[in-house]
Amino acid sequence: MPDKKTEKRPLRNMIIFLTVAAAIAVAILAYTARSPGHLNSPAERDAEKVSRQ
């Protein structure tokens, strides 16, 4: 049963949810960009192969 406070503030709850979701997305992007095993695009992978040879 939802209490009255959450019923009155759906906009605030949505803003909090979107902020948390955005923070998680940024953290995932930062992690994948930093780690060499997870390159974002096939073009980046090809460039990595060429630079290793």
PyRosetta script that sets phi, psi and omega in degrees:
from pyrosetta import init, pose_from_sequence

init()
pose = pose_from_sequence("MPDKKTEKRPLRNMIIFLTVAAAIAVAILAYTARSPGHLNSPAERDAEKVSRQ")
pose.set_psi(1, 117.5)
pose.set_omega(1, 179.2)
pose.set_phi(2, -71.6)
pose.set_psi(2, 141.0)
pose.set_omega(2, 179.4)
pose.set_phi(3, -84.1)
pose.set_psi(3, 173.1)
pose.set_omega(3, -172.7)
pose.set_phi(4, -69.0)
pose.set_psi(4, -29.7)
pose.set_omega(4, -178.7)
pose.set_phi(5, -63.9)
pose.set_psi(5, -44.4)
pose.set_omega(5, -179.1)
pose.set_phi(6, -72.1)
pose.set_psi(6, -29.3)
pose.set_omega(6, 176.9)
pose.set_phi(7, -67.2)
pose.set_psi(7, -35.1)
pose.set_omega(7, -177.2)
pose.set_phi(8, -78.3)
pose.set_psi(8, -19.8)
pose.set_omega(8, -173.5)
pose.set_phi(9, -123.8)
pose.set_psi(9, 58.3)
pose.set_omega(9, 178.5)
pose.set_phi(10, -68.2)
pose.set_psi(10, -32.2)
pose.set_omega(10, -179.7)
pose.set_phi(11, -65.8)
pose.set_psi(11, -43.2)
pose.set_omega(11, 179.8)
pose.set_phi(12, -64.6)
pose.set_psi(12, -41.4)
pose.set_omega(12, 178.7)
pose.set_phi(13, -63.4)
pose.set_psi(13, -39.0)
pose.set_omega(13, 179.2)
pose.set_phi(14, -66.2)
pose.set_psi(14, -40.6)
pose.set_omega(14, 178.7)
pose.set_phi(15, -63.3)
pose.set_psi(15, -43.0)
pose.set_omega(15, 178.3)
pose.set_phi(16, -62.0)
pose.set_psi(16, -45.1)
pose.set_omega(16, -179.8)
pose.set_phi(17, -61.2)
pose.set_psi(17, -45.7)
pose.set_omega(17, -179.2)
pose.set_phi(18, -65.7)
pose.set_psi(18, -36.1)
pose.set_omega(18, 178.0)
pose.set_phi(19, -65.0)
pose.set_psi(19, -44.2)
pose.set_omega(19, 178.2)
pose.set_phi(20, -64.3)
pose.set_psi(20, -43.4)
pose.set_omega(20, 179.7)
pose.set_phi(21, -62.6)
pose.set_psi(21, -40.8)
pose.set_omega(21, 178.9)
pose.set_phi(22, -65.9)
pose.set_psi(22, -40.0)
pose.set_omega(22, 179.1)
pose.set_phi(23, -63.9)
pose.set_psi(23, -40.7)
pose.set_omega(23, 178.4)
pose.set_phi(24, -65.1)
pose.set_psi(24, -42.6)
pose.set_omega(24, 179.9)
pose.set_phi(25, -62.4)
pose.set_psi(25, -42.6)
pose.set_omega(25, 178.8)
pose.set_phi(26, -64.2)
pose.set_psi(26, -40.4)
pose.set_omega(26, 179.4)
pose.set_phi(27, -64.2)
pose.set_psi(27, -41.5)
pose.set_omega(27, 178.9)
pose.set_phi(28, -64.9)
pose.set_psi(28, -44.0)
pose.set_omega(28, 179.7)
pose.set_phi(29, -63.6)
pose.set_psi(29, -41.4)
pose.set_omega(29, 179.6)
pose.set_phi(30, -65.0)
pose.set_psi(30, -39.1)
pose.set_omega(30, 179.9)
pose.set_phi(31, -66.9)
pose.set_psi(31, -45.6)
pose.set_omega(31, -178.3)
pose.set_phi(32, -69.3)
pose.set_psi(32, -31.6)
pose.set_omega(32, 179.7)
pose.set_phi(33, -71.6)
pose.set_psi(33, -32.8)
pose.set_omega(33, -176.9)
pose.set_phi(34, -80.6)
pose.set_psi(34, -38.8)
pose.set_omega(34, -173.7)
pose.set_phi(35, -79.9)
pose.set_psi(35, 130.7)
pose.set_omega(35, -174.8)
pose.set_phi(36, -69.9)
pose.set_psi(36, -21.7)
pose.set_omega(36, -178.7)
pose.set_phi(37, -74.2)
pose.set_psi(37, -20.0)
pose.set_omega(37, -175.5)
pose.set_phi(38, -117.7)
pose.set_psi(38, 84.4)
pose.set_omega(38, 176.7)
pose.set_phi(39, -87.7)
pose.set_psi(39, 145.9)
pose.set_omega(39, -169.4)
pose.set_phi(40, -73.1)
pose.set_psi(40, -46.3)
pose.set_omega(40, -172.3)
pose.set_phi(41, -120.9)
pose.set_psi(41, 156.4)
pose.set_omega(41, 176.1)
pose.set_phi(42, -59.6)
pose.set_psi(42, -33.1)
pose.set_omega(42, 178.4)
pose.set_phi(43, -62.7)
pose.set_psi(43, -39.2)
pose.set_omega(43, 178.0)
pose.set_phi(44, -66.2)
pose.set_psi(44, -37.3)
pose.set_omega(44, 178.8)
pose.set_phi(45, -65.3)
pose.set_psi(45, -41.7)
pose.set_omega(45, 178.4)
pose.set_phi(46, -64.0)
pose.set_psi(46, -41.2)
pose.set_omega(46, 179.0)
pose.set_phi(47, -63.1)
pose.set_psi(47, -37.8)
pose.set_omega(47, 178.6)
pose.set_phi(48, -65.2)
pose.set_psi(48, -41.9)
pose.set_omega(48, 178.8)
pose.set_phi(49, -63.3)
pose.set_psi(49, -42.8)
pose.set_omega(49, -178.8)
pose.set_phi(50, -65.2)
pose.set_psi(50, -39.9)
pose.set_omega(50, -177.6)
pose.set_phi(51, -71.4)
pose.set_psi(51, -24.3)
pose.set_omega(51, 179.0)
pose.set_phi(52, -77.0)
pose.set_psi(52, -26.7)
pose.set_omega(52, -175.5)
pose.set_phi(53, -73.2)
pose.dump_pdb("model.pdb")
